[in-house]
Amino acid sequence: LDEVWWALTTRMHPRDGIHIAEGKVANPLIPWLRPDERVTNETAGVYFDARFPPSWDPEYRARHCAIVDFEHAWPAEVRERVLGRWTEYGYRNGPGRPPGAGPAEGA
């Protein structure tokens, strides 16, 4: 699920990646259905497309679509310094540990 959230927040264009599909069969157990949708048994659905358009030139994609995160954007020595001081920065959990997972090792 982390990868899905990452793709939605870093790869999906808000204008081009959100699609509303009308005329979907409604599930009567969905609490947000309007009264008219319950009668017609039709509602809308939403689809999220977080892919880069295949029409983009490979050179453009290579130049502008690189992964930019802690692991890929920083040299190893910088990452090691940051991780070595992680709890000093006030973080209770190590990187990638969910909130409430308990103290980071050695903290």
Summary of the structure (lengths in Angstrom):
residues: 107
radius of gyration: 21.4
end to end distance: 27.7
largest distance: 62.2
contacts: 188
relative contact order: 0.10
helix: 36%
strand: 14%
